[in-house]
Amino acid sequence: PNSLVVNLTSGKILTLSGNTTLSGSLTLTSGTVNLNSNVLTLGTSGAQVGTLSRTAGFLYNGTFTRWLPPHLLPCQARPGFFQWALQMPTTVLFGLATQVI
């Protein structure tokens, strides 16, 4: 799929049924996404990173991977460097940031 908008009523959970790559955007308006031990990838390369927008909601029980544009790559990987929240351990390899959540 190109994009995913999560806008669920209270108490509803969206469950991923397999590894998913979004080339366009991920919008978390309201609701929870159970990654179900799968990988959700946003973007397809450092040139096409996709757009992440969050008002409310969260992802859990899997791996979220996001491509980063070259100008956001750290000179040294360290906690707190990125403009979006990451919990360690996070791996950044060739512009691809991966977080097990």
LOKEDREN-755056 format. One record per atom (N, C-alpha, C): atom name; x, y, z; residue number from 0. Coordinates in nm, 2 decimals, m for minus. Layout:
BEGIN
BALUM  site    east   north      up  pos
BALUM    CA       X       Y       Z  NUM
...
***
This chain:
BEGIN
BALUM  site    east   north      up  pos
BALUM     N    0.08   m0.12    0.00    0
BALUM    CA    0.00    0.00    0.00    0
BALUM     C    0.09    0.13    0.00    0
BALUM     N    0.03    0.23   m0.05    1
BALUM    CA    0.10    0.36   m0.05    1
BALUM     C    0.09    0.43    0.08    1
BALUM     N   m0.02    0.43    0.14    2
BALUM    CA   m0.04    0.51    0.27    2
BALUM     C   m0.14    0.43    0.36    2
BALUM     N   m0.13    0.47    0.49    3
BALUM    CA   m0.22    0.41    0.59    3
BALUM     C   m0.26    0.52    0.68    3
BALUM     N   m0.39    0.54    0.70    4
BALUM    CA   m0.45    0.63    0.80    4
BALUM     C   m0.52    0.55    0.91    4
BALUM     N   m0.48    0.57    1.03    5
BALUM    CA   m0.54    0.50    1.15    5
BALUM     C   m0.62    0.60    1.22    5
BALUM     N   m0.75    0.58    1.22    6
BALUM    CA   m0.85    0.67    1.29    6
BALUM     C   m0.96    0.59    1.34    6
BALUM     N   m0.93    0.52    1.45    7
BALUM    CA   m1.02    0.42    1.51    7
BALUM     C   m1.10    0.48    1.63    7
BALUM     N   m1.21    0.43    1.66    8
BALUM    CA   m1.29    0.47    1.78    8
BALUM     C   m1.22    0.41    1.90    8
BALUM     N   m1.25    0.47    2.01    9
BALUM    CA   m1.19    0.42    2.14    9
BALUM     C   m1.20    0.27    2.16    9
BALUM     N   m1.09    0.21    2.20   10
BALUM    CA   m1.08    0.07    2.23   10
BALUM     C   m1.06   m0.02    2.11   10
BALUM     N   m1.06    0.03    1.99   11
BALUM    CA   m1.04   m0.05    1.87   11
BALUM     C   m0.89   m0.06    1.85   11
BALUM     N   m0.85   m0.18    1.79   12
BALUM    CA   m0.71   m0.21    1.76   12
BALUM     C   m0.70   m0.26    1.62   12
BALUM     N   m0.61   m0.20    1.54   13
BALUM    CA   m0.58   m0.25    1.41   13
BALUM     C   m0.46   m0.35    1.42   13
BALUM     N   m0.48   m0.47    1.36   14
BALUM    CA   m0.37   m0.57    1.37   14
BALUM     C   m0.32   m0.60    1.23   14
BALUM     N   m0.18   m0.58    1.22   15
BALUM    CA   m0.12   m0.61    1.09   15
BALUM     C   m0.11   m0.77    1.07   15
BALUM     N   m0.14   m0.81    0.95   16
BALUM    CA   m0.14   m0.95    0.92   16
BALUM     C   m0.01   m1.00    0.85   16
BALUM     N    0.08   m0.91    0.82   17
BALUM    CA    0.21   m0.94    0.76   17
BALUM     C    0.30   m0.82    0.75   17
BALUM     N    0.42   m0.84    0.71   18
BALUM    CA    0.52   m0.73    0.69   18
BALUM     C    0.46   m0.63    0.59   18
BALUM     N    0.47   m0.50    0.62   19
BALUM    CA    0.41   m0.40    0.53   19
BALUM     C    0.50   m0.29    0.51   19
BALUM     N    0.51   m0.24    0.38   20
BALUM    CA    0.59   m0.13    0.35   20
BALUM     C    0.50   m0.02    0.29   20
BALUM     N    0.50    0.10    0.35   21
BALUM    CA    0.43    0.21    0.30   21
BALUM     C    0.52    0.31    0.23   21
BALUM     N    0.50    0.33    0.11   22
BALUM    CA    0.58    0.42    0.03   22
BALUM     C    0.54    0.57    0.05   22
BALUM     N    0.42    0.60    0.09   23
BALUM    CA    0.37    0.73    0.10   23
BALUM     C    0.37    0.79    0.24   23
BALUM     N    0.27    0.75    0.32   24
BALUM    CA    0.25    0.81    0.45   24
BALUM     C    0.19    0.72    0.55   24
BALUM     N    0.22    0.75    0.68   25
BALUM    CA    0.15    0.68    0.79   25
BALUM     C    0.10    0.79    0.88   25
BALUM     N   m0.04    0.79    0.89   26
BALUM    CA   m0.11    0.89    0.97   26
BALUM     C   m0.17    0.82    1.09   26
BALUM     N   m0.13    0.86    1.21   27
BALUM    CA   m0.19    0.80    1.33   27
BALUM     C   m0.28    0.92    1.39   27
BALUM     N   m0.41    0.91    1.36   28
BALUM    CA   m0.50    1.01    1.41   28
BALUM     C   m0.55    0.97    1.55   28
BALUM     N   m0.60    0.84    1.56   29
BALUM    CA   m0.65    0.79    1.68   29
BALUM     C   m0.65    0.64    1.67   29
BALUM     N   m0.61    0.57    1.78   30
BALUM    CA   m0.61    0.43    1.77   30
BALUM     C   m0.48    0.36    1.79   30
BALUM     N   m0.48    0.23    1.81   31
BALUM    CA   m0.36    0.15    1.84   31
BALUM     C   m0.34    0.05    1.72   31
BALUM     N   m0.21    0.03    1.69   32
BALUM    CA   m0.18   m0.07    1.59   32
BALUM     C   m0.09   m0.18    1.65   32
BALUM     N   m0.14   m0.30    1.65   33
BALUM    CA   m0.07   m0.42    1.69   33
BALUM     C    0.01   m0.47    1.57   33
BALUM     N    0.14   m0.45    1.57   34
BALUM    CA    0.22   m0.50    1.46   34
BALUM     C    0.22   m0.65    1.45   34
BALUM     N    0.18   m0.72    1.55   35
BALUM    CA    0.16   m0.87    1.55   35
BALUM     C    0.29   m0.94    1.51   35
BALUM     N    0.41   m0.89    1.57   36
BALUM    CA    0.54   m0.95    1.54   36
BALUM     C    0.59   m0.93    1.40   36
BALUM     N    0.53   m0.83    1.33   37
BALUM    CA    0.57   m0.80    1.19   37
BALUM     C    0.65   m0.68    1.18   37
BALUM     N    0.69   m0.64    1.06   38
BALUM    CA    0.77   m0.52    1.04   38
BALUM     C    0.69   m0.42    0.96   38
BALUM     N    0.67   m0.30    1.01   39
BALUM    CA    0.61   m0.19    0.93   39
BALUM     C    0.72   m0.10    0.89   39
BALUM     N    0.73   m0.08    0.76   40
BALUM    CA    0.84    0.01    0.71   40
BALUM     C    0.77    0.13    0.64   40
BALUM     N    0.82    0.25    0.68   41
BALUM    CA    0.78    0.37    0.62   41
BALUM     C    0.89    0.42    0.52   41
BALUM     N    0.85    0.44    0.40   42
BALUM    CA    0.95    0.48    0.29   42
BALUM     C    1.01    0.37    0.22   42
BALUM     N    1.08    0.40    0.11   43
BALUM    CA    1.14    0.29    0.03   43
BALUM     C    1.29    0.32    0.01   43
BALUM     N    1.34    0.44    0.04   44
BALUM    CA    1.48    0.47    0.02   44
BALUM     C    1.51    0.61    0.09   44
BALUM     N    1.63    0.65    0.09   45
BALUM    CA    1.67    0.78    0.15   45
BALUM     C    1.61    0.89    0.07   45
BALUM     N    1.58    0.87   m0.06   46
BALUM    CA    1.52    0.97   m0.14   46
BALUM     C    1.37    0.97   m0.13   46
BALUM     N    1.31    0.86   m0.09   47
BALUM    CA    1.16    0.85   m0.07   47
BALUM     C    1.13    0.80    0.07   47
BALUM     N    1.14    0.89    0.17   48
BALUM    CA    1.13    0.85    0.31   48
BALUM     C    0.99    0.84    0.36   48
BALUM     N    0.89    0.88    0.29   49
BALUM    CA    0.75    0.88    0.34   49
BALUM     C    0.73    0.99    0.44   49
BALUM     N    0.60    1.00    0.48   50
BALUM    CA    0.56    1.11    0.58   50
BALUM     C    0.50    1.04    0.70   50
BALUM     N    0.54    1.08    0.82   51
BALUM    CA    0.48    1.03    0.94   51
BALUM     C    0.41    1.15    1.01   51
BALUM     N    0.28    1.12    1.04   52
BALUM    CA    0.20    1.22    1.11   52
BALUM     C    0.13    1.16    1.23   52
BALUM     N    0.14    1.21    1.35   53
BALUM    CA    0.08    1.15    1.46   53
BALUM     C    0.01    1.25    1.55   53
BALUM     N   m0.12    1.23    1.57   54
BALUM    CA   m0.20    1.31    1.66   54
BALUM     C   m0.22    1.23    1.79   54
BALUM     N   m0.25    1.11    1.78   55
BALUM    CA   m0.27    1.02    1.89   55
BALUM     C   m0.26    0.87    1.85   55
BALUM     N   m0.24    0.78    1.94   56
BALUM    CA   m0.23    0.64    1.91   56
BALUM     C   m0.08    0.60    1.91   56
BALUM     N   m0.06    0.47    1.89   57
BALUM    CA    0.07    0.41    1.90   57
BALUM     C    0.08    0.28    1.83   57
BALUM     N    0.21    0.23    1.80   58
BALUM    CA    0.24    0.10    1.75   58
BALUM     C    0.30    0.02    1.86   58
BALUM     N    0.27   m0.11    1.85   59
BALUM    CA    0.34   m0.20    1.95   59
BALUM     C    0.35   m0.34    1.90   59
BALUM     N    0.43   m0.43    1.96   60
BALUM    CA    0.44   m0.57    1.94   60
BALUM     C    0.50   m0.60    1.80   60
BALUM     N    0.61   m0.53    1.76   61
BALUM    CA    0.67   m0.56    1.64   61
BALUM     C    0.78   m0.47    1.61   61
BALUM     N    0.82   m0.44    1.49   62
BALUM    CA    0.93   m0.36    1.45   62
BALUM     C    0.88   m0.25    1.35   62
BALUM     N    0.91   m0.12    1.39   63
BALUM    CA    0.89   m0.01    1.30   63
BALUM     C    1.02    0.03    1.24   63
BALUM     N    1.02    0.04    1.11   64
BALUM    CA    1.14    0.08    1.03   64
BALUM     C    1.11    0.20    0.95   64
BALUM     N    1.20    0.30    0.96   65
BALUM    CA    1.17    0.42    0.88   65
BALUM     C    1.30    0.47    0.81   65
BALUM     N    1.29    0.50    0.68   66
BALUM    CA    1.40    0.56    0.61   66
BALUM     C    1.42    0.70    0.65   66
BALUM     N    1.54    0.74    0.65   67
BALUM    CA    1.58    0.88    0.69   67
BALUM     C    1.65    0.95    0.57   67
BALUM     N    1.62    1.08    0.55   68
BALUM    CA    1.69    1.15    0.45   68
BALUM     C    1.84    1.16    0.49   68
BALUM     N    1.93    1.17    0.39   69
BALUM    CA    2.07    1.18    0.43   69
BALUM     C    2.11    1.29    0.53   69
BALUM     N    2.04    1.41    0.52   70
BALUM    CA    2.08    1.52    0.61   70
BALUM     C    2.04    1.49    0.75   70
BALUM     N    1.96    1.39    0.78   71
BALUM    CA    1.92    1.36    0.92   71
BALUM     C    2.01    1.24    0.98   71
BALUM     N    2.10    1.19    0.90   72
BALUM    CA    2.18    1.08    0.95   72
BALUM     C    2.28    1.13    1.05   72
BALUM     N    2.29    1.07    1.17   73
BALUM    CA    2.39    1.12    1.27   73
BALUM     C    2.53    1.09    1.23   73
BALUM     N    2.62    1.18    1.28   74
BALUM    CA    2.76    1.15    1.26   74
BALUM     C    2.80    1.04    1.36   74
BALUM     N    2.74    1.04    1.48   75
BALUM    CA    2.76    0.93    1.57   75
BALUM     C    2.63    0.90    1.63   75
BALUM     N    2.60    0.77    1.63   76
BALUM    CA    2.47    0.72    1.68   76
BALUM     C    2.46    0.74    1.83   76
BALUM     N    2.37    0.82    1.88   77
BALUM    CA    2.35    0.84    2.02   77
BALUM     C    2.21    0.87    2.06   77
BALUM     N    2.16    0.83    2.17   78
BALUM    CA    2.02    0.86    2.21   78
BALUM     C    1.99    1.01    2.21   78
BALUM     N    1.87    1.04    2.17   79
BALUM    CA    1.82    1.18    2.17   79
BALUM     C    1.87    1.26    2.05   79
BALUM     N    1.94    1.21    1.95   80
BALUM    CA    1.98    1.28    1.84   80
BALUM     C    1.87    1.31    1.74   80
BALUM     N    1.78    1.22    1.72   81
BALUM    CA    1.68    1.24    1.62   81
BALUM     C    1.57    1.33    1.66   81
BALUM     N    1.50    1.39    1.56   82
BALUM    CA    1.39    1.48    1.59   82
BALUM     C    1.26    1.41    1.63   82
BALUM     N    1.26    1.28    1.62   83
BALUM    CA    1.14    1.21    1.66   83
BALUM     C    1.18    1.11    1.77   83
BALUM     N    1.09    1.07    1.85   84
BALUM    CA    1.12    0.99    1.97   84
BALUM     C    1.16    0.85    1.93   84
BALUM     N    1.27    0.81    1.99   85
BALUM    CA    1.32    0.67    1.97   85
BALUM     C    1.35    0.61    2.11   85
BALUM     N    1.33    0.49    2.13   86
BALUM    CA    1.38    0.42    2.25   86
BALUM     C    1.49    0.33    2.21   86
BALUM     N    1.59    0.32    2.29   87
BALUM    CA    1.70    0.24    2.25   87
BALUM     C    1.67    0.10    2.29   87
BALUM     N    1.72   m0.01    2.22   88
BALUM    CA    1.82    0.01    2.11   88
BALUM     C    1.76    0.04    1.98   88
BALUM     N    1.81    0.13    1.91   89
BALUM    CA    1.77    0.16    1.77   89
BALUM     C    1.89    0.14    1.68   89
BALUM     N    1.87    0.09    1.57   90
BALUM    CA    1.98    0.06    1.47   90
BALUM     C    1.96    0.16    1.35   90
BALUM     N    2.07    0.23    1.32   91
BALUM    CA    2.06    0.31    1.20   91
BALUM     C    2.17    0.26    1.10   91
BALUM     N    2.13    0.21    0.99   92
BALUM    CA    2.22    0.15    0.89   92
BALUM     C    2.18    0.20    0.75   92
BALUM     N    2.27    0.27    0.69   93
BALUM    CA    2.25    0.32    0.55   93
BALUM     C    2.12    0.40    0.54   93
BALUM     N    2.09    0.48    0.63   94
BALUM    CA    1.97    0.57    0.62   94
BALUM     C    1.84    0.50    0.67   94
BALUM     N    1.85    0.38    0.72   95
BALUM    CA    1.73    0.31    0.76   95
BALUM     C    1.73    0.29    0.91   95
BALUM     N    1.63    0.35    0.98   96
BALUM    CA    1.63    0.34    1.13   96
BALUM     C    1.53    0.24    1.17   96
BALUM     N    1.57    0.15    1.25   97
BALUM    CA    1.48    0.03    1.29   97
BALUM     C    1.46    0.04    1.44   97
BALUM     N    1.34    0.02    1.49   98
BALUM    CA    1.31    0.02    1.63   98
BALUM     C    1.22   m0.10    1.66   98
BALUM     N    1.26   m0.19    1.75   99
BALUM    CA    1.18   m0.30    1.79   99
BALUM     C    1.09   m0.24    1.90   99
BALUM     N    0.96   m0.25    1.89  100
BALUM    CA    0.86   m0.20    1.98  100
BALUM     C    0.77   m0.30    2.04  100
***
